[in-house]
Amino acid sequence: MNPNEEFDIVIRGGTVVLRDVVGVMDIGIQDGRIVQIGDLTDVPDSIEFDASGLTVMAGMIDAHVHLNEPGLGDWEGFRTGTAALAAGGVTTYIDMPLNGLPPTVTVAAMEQKLAAARGSSYVDFALWGGLVPGKLEHLSPLREAGVAGYKAFMSTAGGPGEDAFREVDDYTLLEGMKRIAAEGKVLALHAESEPIISKLSEEMRKAGRSSAADYTASRPIIAELEAVNRALFYAEQTGCSLHFVHISSEAAVMAIESAKRRGLDVTLETCPHYLKLTDESLAAKGAAAKCAPPLRGAEEQEKLWRAVSEGYVDMIASDHSPCPEEMKAADNMFEAWGGIAGAQSSMELMIGEGHVKRGIPLTQLTRMLSREPARRFGLSDRKGEIRIGADADLALLDLNASYVLEREGLYQKHKHSPYIGETMLCAVMATVSRGRVVYNRHTGIEGEPEGNWLRCK
């Protein structure tokens, strides 16, 4: 671009986080893409966003989000869920195949999902397909239709209704991996051993035990570790690329790291709730903090932070799993819905707890939050980092603006979150999606939903 040409918008004077460098610079944007980075003080008059005193990062790519349309829009819809994502600095998300009715396990179901999402998403998105028993023949058509990859549960998925998403048996998992390897796609796995957790849960129920501590004890780290190792063994036999979702323990992280060193194509994510909350939070906050795998103890949390800081964790994802508030109201912890509504808080928690508090470099955090999800799931041609030619997807944060999260500040459909009452050590001040400001902390969500579906190849 000619430096004397006018930009559509200039992000002026922010501390910009590039792949390997952090520095004060301007970002020139035209037609939704970044066209210049540097000192742009001599350009003609353009619309400007004053980012002085703010940190400008690539928008988060949240690869693990549950938005429950079609069929369960009363749990969470695209408009409300993506408003929360935008308010949290997320500019792209990948929607999981379960909790909608029908789940995204066929092309016909995928088309229903897309019909619900179009014109209702504030930011860009891709879709996961599903691997479930009895649907193996649908894997190839889903790949051709443009899914980012496939998701499977190694333990009970827990969805509502007869047509809900179901966990895989060992045959489906092994055969599915063979077919997914042939498709050149990645399989994302919820890795917990169903035989272990179902037996422990049954024993708890028979003994009349239903507390937060009982729920946590029913899903021990060994259940995660067994499932991870079984899946890695299958991957070695089939050549299937794997991605492990919401890993909660250092032991599982290091098992996956060992597999990487043996040459397996495998990645993992962890979630902000494992790094901010502990098993004591579940007891104190109630079912708003219930998830699977469950929150671990403070010692395990510190081990997980060490794995993050040492580079063993590939990416961070919210696993935003919303539901109506009454589904969290059960006295029996086993009966309450298990899912954390955290779409809006992921980036603030990771930058606040990771950088402001612990000093993890912003370049390392942007790798986990943005660049690696884009690379892994086929979006890096336009997404994942601040560079010339990329989409102008940006999150502008004030690293000095700590605040206490309140219900009234949440944009999701149901205003419950385990982070309510927690101090955020930084704040997203604005979110830019393809050059358009979609969120401003002072004015809220701006404009109408114009997010695009990203068809993955």
C-alpha positions as CSV (number, residue, x, y, z in Angstrom):
1,M,0.0,0.0,0.0
2,N,1.1,3.5,-0.8
3,P,2.0,5.2,2.6
4,N,0.2,8.3,1.5
5,E,-3.1,6.6,1.0
6,E,-5.9,6.9,3.5
7,F,-6.7,4.0,5.8
8,D,-10.2,2.9,6.8
9,I,-9.1,3.0,10.4
10,V,-5.8,3.4,12.3
11,I,-5.2,1.9,15.7
12,R,-2.9,4.6,17.1
13,G,-0.1,4.4,19.7
14,G,-0.8,1.1,21.4
15,T,1.7,-1.3,22.8
16,V,1.4,-4.0,20.0
17,V,2.1,-7.7,20.6
18,L,3.6,-9.3,17.5
19,R,4.9,-12.8,17.2
20,D,8.2,-12.1,18.8
21,V,8.2,-8.4,19.6
22,V,6.2,-6.0,21.8
23,G,6.4,-2.3,21.1
24,V,4.5,0.9,20.6
25,M,3.3,1.2,17.0
26,D,0.3,2.0,14.9
27,I,-1.8,-0.4,12.9
28,G,-3.3,0.7,9.5
29,I,-6.4,-1.2,8.4
30,Q,-8.1,-1.2,5.0
31,D,-10.9,-3.5,3.8
32,G,-10.9,-5.4,7.1
33,R,-7.2,-6.4,6.9
34,I,-3.9,-5.1,8.4
35,V,-2.0,-3.3,5.6
36,Q,0.7,-1.4,7.6
37,I,2.3,-1.6,11.0
38,G,4.7,1.0,12.4
39,D,4.8,4.8,12.7
40,L,1.9,6.1,10.7
41,T,1.9,9.7,12.0
42,D,2.3,11.1,8.5
43,V,-0.7,9.3,6.9
44,P,-3.7,11.4,5.7
45,D,-6.7,11.9,7.9
46,S,-8.3,8.6,8.8
47,I,-10.7,7.3,11.4
48,E,-8.5,6.7,14.4
49,F,-8.8,4.7,17.6
50,D,-6.6,6.1,20.3
51,A,-4.9,3.1,21.9
52,S,-2.4,5.1,23.9
53,G,-1.7,3.3,27.2
54,L,-3.4,0.1,25.9
55,T,-1.9,-3.3,24.9
56,V,-3.0,-4.4,21.5
57,M,-3.1,-8.2,20.9
58,A,-4.4,-10.5,18.3
59,G,-8.0,-11.3,19.2
60,M,-8.4,-14.6,21.0
61,I,-9.4,-17.7,19.0
62,D,-11.5,-19.7,21.3
63,A,-11.5,-23.2,19.9
64,H,-13.9,-24.7,22.5
65,V,-17.3,-23.0,22.7
66,H,-20.8,-24.4,23.1
67,L,-23.5,-22.3,21.6
68,N,-26.7,-24.3,21.8
69,E,-28.6,-23.4,18.7
70,P,-30.4,-25.0,17.0
71,G,-32.8,-26.5,19.5
72,L,-31.5,-25.2,22.8
73,G,-31.4,-21.5,22.2
74,D,-32.9,-21.0,25.7
75,W,-29.6,-22.3,27.1
76,E,-27.5,-19.9,24.9
77,G,-27.9,-18.5,21.4
78,F,-25.4,-17.1,18.9
79,R,-26.4,-13.5,19.5
80,T,-25.9,-13.5,23.3
81,G,-23.0,-16.0,23.3
82,T,-21.0,-14.1,20.7
83,A,-21.7,-10.8,22.4
84,A,-20.0,-12.3,25.5
85,L,-17.1,-13.5,23.4
86,A,-16.7,-10.1,21.8
87,A,-16.7,-8.4,25.2
88,G,-13.9,-10.8,26.2
89,G,-11.6,-10.0,23.3
90,V,-12.5,-13.1,21.3
91,T,-12.6,-12.5,17.5
92,T,-13.0,-16.1,16.3
93,Y,-14.5,-19.2,17.9
94,I,-15.1,-22.8,16.9
95,D,-18.5,-24.1,18.0
96,M,-18.6,-27.6,19.4
97,P,-21.1,-30.2,17.9
98,L,-23.0,-31.1,21.0
99,N,-25.8,-29.5,23.1
100,G,-27.6,-28.4,20.0
101,L,-30.5,-30.4,18.8
102,P,-29.7,-32.0,16.4
103,P,-26.0,-32.2,17.3
104,T,-23.6,-31.5,14.4
105,V,-22.9,-35.1,13.4
106,T,-24.3,-34.9,9.8
107,V,-24.2,-32.3,7.0
108,A,-27.9,-31.8,7.4
109,A,-27.4,-30.9,11.1
110,M,-24.5,-28.7,10.2
111,E,-26.7,-26.7,7.8
112,Q,-29.2,-26.1,10.5
113,K,-26.4,-24.9,12.8
114,L,-25.2,-22.5,10.0
115,A,-28.7,-21.2,9.4
116,A,-29.0,-20.3,13.1
117,A,-25.6,-18.7,13.2
118,R,-25.7,-16.6,10.1
119,G,-26.7,-13.0,10.8
120,S,-26.5,-13.7,14.6
121,S,-22.8,-13.9,15.3
122,Y,-20.8,-10.8,16.2
123,V,-17.5,-12.4,15.4
124,D,-16.2,-15.0,12.9
125,F,-16.6,-18.7,13.5
126,A,-15.9,-22.2,12.4
127,L,-17.7,-25.4,13.3
128,W,-16.6,-28.8,14.8
129,G,-18.2,-32.0,13.5
130,G,-18.9,-34.9,15.8
131,L,-17.7,-38.5,16.1
132,V,-20.4,-40.7,17.6
133,P,-21.5,-44.3,17.3
134,G,-23.4,-45.2,14.2
135,K,-22.4,-42.1,12.2
136,L,-19.0,-43.1,10.8
137,E,-20.2,-42.7,7.2
138,H,-20.8,-39.0,7.9
139,L,-17.2,-38.1,8.7
140,S,-16.1,-37.6,5.1
141,P,-19.2,-35.5,4.1
142,L,-18.6,-33.3,7.1
143,R,-15.0,-32.8,6.0
144,E,-16.1,-31.8,2.6
145,A,-18.7,-29.4,4.0
146,G,-15.9,-27.5,5.9
147,V,-15.7,-28.6,9.5
148,A,-12.5,-27.7,11.4
149,G,-12.2,-31.2,12.8
150,Y,-14.2,-33.7,14.9
151,K,-15.0,-34.0,18.6
152,A,-15.6,-37.2,20.6
153,F,-16.3,-38.0,24.2
154,M,-14.6,-40.9,25.9
155,S,-17.0,-40.5,28.8
156,T,-20.7,-39.8,29.0
157,A,-21.5,-36.6,27.2
158,G,-24.6,-35.9,29.3
159,G,-26.7,-34.1,26.7
160,P,-30.5,-33.9,26.8
161,G,-32.9,-36.0,24.9
162,E,-32.8,-39.2,22.8
163,D,-31.0,-37.5,19.9
164,A,-28.3,-36.0,22.1
165,F,-24.5,-36.4,21.4
166,R,-23.2,-39.8,22.6
167,E,-19.8,-41.0,23.8
168,V,-17.7,-43.3,21.6
169,D,-17.2,-47.0,22.3
170,D,-13.7,-48.3,21.7
171,Y,-14.5,-49.6,18.2
172,T,-16.0,-46.3,17.1
173,L,-13.0,-44.4,18.5
174,L,-10.5,-46.7,16.7
175,E,-12.3,-46.9,13.4
176,G,-13.1,-43.1,13.6
177,M,-9.4,-42.4,14.1
178,K,-8.6,-44.4,11.0
179,R,-11.1,-42.5,8.9
180,I,-10.1,-39.1,10.3
181,A,-6.5,-39.8,9.6
182,A,-7.4,-40.5,6.0
183,E,-9.4,-37.3,5.8
184,G,-6.4,-35.3,7.1
185,K,-8.3,-33.8,10.0
186,V,-7.8,-33.6,13.7
187,L,-9.9,-35.4,16.4
188,A,-10.6,-33.5,19.6
189,L,-11.2,-35.6,22.7
190,H,-12.8,-35.2,26.0
191,A,-10.5,-37.7,27.8
192,E,-11.9,-39.3,30.9
193,S,-12.3,-43.0,31.5
194,E,-16.0,-43.8,31.6
195,P,-15.5,-47.2,33.5
196,I,-13.6,-45.4,36.3
197,I,-15.8,-42.4,36.7
198,S,-19.1,-44.2,36.3
199,K,-18.2,-46.8,39.0
200,L,-16.9,-44.2,41.4
201,S,-20.0,-42.0,40.8
202,E,-22.3,-45.1,41.4
203,E,-20.5,-45.8,44.7
204,M,-20.9,-42.2,45.9
205,R,-24.6,-42.2,45.1
206,K,-25.2,-45.5,46.9
207,A,-23.4,-44.1,49.9
208,G,-25.6,-41.0,49.9
209,R,-22.6,-38.8,49.1
210,S,-23.4,-35.8,47.0
211,S,-21.1,-32.9,48.0
212,A,-18.7,-30.9,46.0
213,A,-15.8,-33.0,47.4
214,D,-17.6,-36.2,46.5
215,Y,-18.1,-35.1,42.9
216,T,-14.4,-34.2,42.6
217,A,-13.4,-37.5,44.1
218,S,-15.5,-39.4,41.5
219,R,-13.4,-38.0,38.6
220,P,-9.8,-38.4,39.7
221,I,-6.7,-37.5,37.7
222,I,-6.1,-41.2,37.0
223,A,-9.4,-41.2,35.0
224,E,-8.1,-38.4,32.8
225,L,-4.6,-40.0,32.5
226,E,-5.9,-43.4,31.5
227,A,-8.1,-42.0,28.7
228,V,-5.3,-39.8,27.4
229,N,-2.9,-42.8,27.2
230,R,-5.5,-45.0,25.6
231,A,-6.2,-42.4,22.9
232,L,-2.5,-41.9,22.3
233,F,-2.0,-45.6,21.8
234,Y,-4.8,-45.6,19.2
235,A,-3.3,-42.6,17.5
236,E,0.0,-44.4,17.2
237,Q,-1.7,-47.3,15.5
238,T,-3.8,-45.1,13.1
239,G,-1.7,-42.0,12.5
240,C,-4.7,-39.8,13.6
241,S,-3.9,-36.2,14.7
242,L,-5.3,-35.5,18.1
243,H,-6.2,-32.5,20.2
244,F,-7.0,-33.0,23.9
245,V,-9.6,-30.6,25.3
246,H,-9.7,-29.1,28.8
247,I,-6.7,-31.0,30.2
248,S,-6.7,-30.5,34.0
249,S,-3.6,-32.1,35.3
250,E,0.2,-31.9,34.9
251,A,0.4,-35.7,34.5
252,A,-1.8,-35.6,31.4
253,V,0.1,-32.6,30.0
254,M,3.4,-34.5,30.4
255,A,2.0,-37.7,28.9
256,I,1.0,-35.7,25.8
257,E,4.4,-34.0,25.8
258,S,6.1,-37.4,25.8
259,A,3.9,-38.4,22.8
260,K,4.9,-35.3,20.9
261,R,8.6,-36.2,21.4
262,R,7.9,-39.6,20.0
263,G,6.6,-37.9,16.8
264,L,2.8,-38.0,17.3
265,D,0.8,-35.1,15.9
266,V,-1.0,-34.1,19.1
267,T,-1.9,-30.8,20.9
268,L,-3.7,-29.9,24.1
269,E,-5.6,-27.1,25.6
270,T,-6.3,-26.2,29.2
271,C,-8.9,-23.7,30.4
272,P,-8.8,-20.6,32.6
273,H,-11.0,-22.2,35.2
274,Y,-8.3,-24.8,36.0
275,L,-5.8,-21.9,36.4
276,K,-8.0,-19.5,38.4
277,L,-10.2,-21.8,40.5
278,T,-9.7,-24.9,42.7
279,D,-11.7,-27.7,44.2
280,E,-12.3,-25.3,47.2
281,S,-14.0,-22.9,44.7
282,L,-16.5,-25.6,43.8
283,A,-17.4,-26.0,47.5
284,A,-17.6,-22.2,48.0
285,K,-19.4,-21.2,44.8
286,G,-21.5,-24.2,44.2
287,A,-22.5,-25.7,40.8
288,A,-21.6,-22.6,38.9
289,A,-18.0,-23.9,39.2
290,K,-18.9,-27.5,38.3
291,C,-17.2,-28.9,35.2
292,A,-15.7,-32.1,33.9
293,P,-12.9,-32.9,34.5
294,P,-13.4,-31.2,37.8
295,L,-11.4,-28.4,39.4
296,R,-8.3,-29.7,41.1
297,G,-6.5,-28.7,44.3
298,A,-4.2,-25.7,44.7
299,E,-1.0,-27.8,44.4
300,E,-2.2,-29.3,41.1
301,Q,-3.1,-25.9,39.9
302,E,0.4,-24.6,40.5
303,K,1.8,-27.6,38.6
304,L,-0.5,-26.7,35.7
305,W,0.7,-23.1,35.8
306,R,4.2,-24.4,35.6
307,A,3.3,-26.4,32.5
308,V,1.8,-23.3,30.9
309,S,4.9,-21.1,31.7
310,E,7.3,-23.7,30.4
311,G,5.5,-24.0,27.1
312,Y,4.0,-27.5,27.4
313,V,0.4,-26.2,26.9
314,D,-0.5,-25.5,23.3
315,M,-3.6,-23.3,23.7
316,I,-6.2,-21.9,26.0
317,A,-9.9,-22.3,25.5
318,S,-12.9,-21.3,27.5
319,D,-15.1,-24.5,27.2
320,H,-18.0,-22.0,27.5
321,S,-20.8,-24.4,28.4
322,P,-23.9,-22.4,29.5
323,C,-27.3,-23.4,30.7
324,P,-30.3,-21.9,32.4
325,E,-29.6,-21.0,36.0
326,E,-32.1,-23.4,37.5
327,M,-30.0,-26.3,36.1
328,K,-27.3,-25.2,38.5
329,A,-29.6,-25.2,41.5
330,A,-29.6,-28.8,42.5
331,D,-28.6,-29.7,46.0
332,N,-27.0,-32.9,44.8
333,M,-23.7,-31.9,43.0
334,F,-24.0,-34.9,40.8
335,E,-27.4,-33.8,39.5
336,A,-26.4,-30.2,38.6
337,W,-25.4,-29.4,35.0
338,G,-21.7,-29.6,34.6
339,G,-20.4,-26.7,32.6
340,I,-18.7,-23.4,33.2
341,A,-20.0,-20.2,31.5
342,G,-16.8,-18.4,30.9
343,A,-16.8,-17.0,27.4
344,Q,-16.3,-13.4,28.5
345,S,-13.5,-13.9,30.9
346,S,-10.9,-16.1,29.3
347,M,-8.6,-13.4,27.9
348,E,-8.7,-11.2,30.9
349,L,-8.0,-14.1,33.2
350,M,-5.0,-15.3,31.2
351,I,-3.5,-11.9,30.7
352,G,-4.2,-10.8,34.2
353,E,-3.2,-14.0,36.0
354,G,-0.6,-15.0,33.5
355,H,1.2,-11.8,32.6
356,V,0.2,-9.1,35.2
357,K,0.5,-11.4,38.2
358,R,3.0,-14.1,37.0
359,G,5.1,-12.3,34.4
360,I,4.6,-14.8,31.5
361,P,5.6,-12.9,28.4
362,L,2.7,-11.5,26.2
363,T,4.3,-13.2,23.2
364,Q,4.0,-16.6,24.8
365,L,0.4,-15.9,25.9
366,T,-0.7,-14.7,22.4
367,R,0.7,-18.0,21.0
368,M,-1.6,-20.0,23.2
369,L,-4.6,-17.6,22.9
370,S,-4.5,-16.9,19.2
371,R,-1.6,-18.1,17.0
372,E,-1.6,-21.8,17.8
373,P,-5.4,-22.3,17.6
374,A,-5.3,-20.7,14.1
375,R,-2.4,-22.9,13.0
376,R,-3.9,-26.1,14.4
377,F,-7.3,-25.7,12.9
378,G,-6.5,-24.4,9.5
379,L,-7.2,-20.7,10.0
380,S,-3.7,-19.2,10.0
381,D,-3.9,-17.8,6.5
382,R,-5.9,-14.9,7.9
383,K,-6.3,-15.4,11.6
384,G,-4.2,-15.7,14.7
385,E,-1.6,-12.9,14.8
386,I,-1.0,-9.2,14.1
387,R,0.8,-9.1,10.7
388,I,0.4,-7.5,7.4
389,G,-2.2,-9.3,5.3
390,A,-4.0,-10.8,8.2
391,D,-7.6,-10.0,9.2
392,A,-7.7,-7.0,11.6
393,D,-8.9,-9.0,14.6
394,L,-7.7,-7.2,17.7
395,A,-8.2,-7.1,21.4
396,L,-7.2,-3.8,23.2
397,L,-6.5,-4.3,26.9
398,D,-5.8,-2.0,29.8
399,L,-3.3,-3.9,32.0
400,N,-3.8,-1.4,34.8
401,A,-7.6,-1.6,34.9
402,S,-8.4,-4.1,37.6
403,Y,-12.1,-4.6,38.4
404,V,-14.5,-7.0,40.2
405,L,-16.7,-9.0,37.8
406,E,-20.4,-8.5,38.5
407,R,-23.5,-10.2,37.0
408,E,-24.6,-7.0,35.4
409,G,-21.4,-6.9,33.3
410,L,-22.1,-10.2,31.6
411,Y,-23.4,-10.4,28.1
412,Q,-24.3,-14.1,28.0
413,K,-27.9,-15.2,28.1
414,H,-27.9,-16.5,31.7
415,K,-25.9,-14.3,34.1
416,H,-24.2,-16.9,36.2
417,S,-20.4,-17.5,36.2
418,P,-17.9,-18.8,38.8
419,Y,-15.9,-15.7,38.2
420,I,-18.6,-13.3,39.6
421,G,-17.0,-11.6,42.6
422,E,-13.4,-12.3,41.3
423,T,-11.0,-9.5,40.6
424,M,-9.9,-9.3,37.0
425,L,-6.4,-7.8,36.9
426,C,-6.9,-6.2,33.5
427,A,-9.8,-5.3,31.2
428,V,-10.7,-5.6,27.5
429,M,-11.4,-2.0,26.5
430,A,-12.3,-2.8,22.8
431,T,-12.5,-5.6,20.4
432,V,-12.0,-5.2,16.6
433,S,-13.3,-7.8,14.2
434,R,-12.1,-7.5,10.6
435,G,-11.4,-3.8,11.2
436,R,-14.8,-3.1,12.7
437,V,-15.1,-2.2,16.4
438,V,-17.7,-4.7,17.8
439,Y,-17.2,-4.0,21.5
440,N,-16.2,-0.9,23.4
441,R,-16.1,-1.1,27.2
442,H,-17.6,2.4,27.5
443,T,-20.5,1.9,25.1
444,G,-20.9,-1.9,25.0
445,I,-21.6,-4.1,21.9
446,E,-21.6,-2.0,18.7
447,G,-23.5,-2.6,15.5
448,E,-25.3,-5.7,14.2
449,P,-23.8,-9.2,14.1
450,E,-21.7,-9.5,10.9
451,G,-19.5,-12.5,11.8
452,N,-18.5,-14.8,8.9
453,W,-18.5,-18.6,8.8
454,L,-14.9,-19.8,8.2
455,R,-15.1,-22.9,6.0
456,C,-12.1,-25.0,6.8
457,K,-10.3,-27.0,4.1
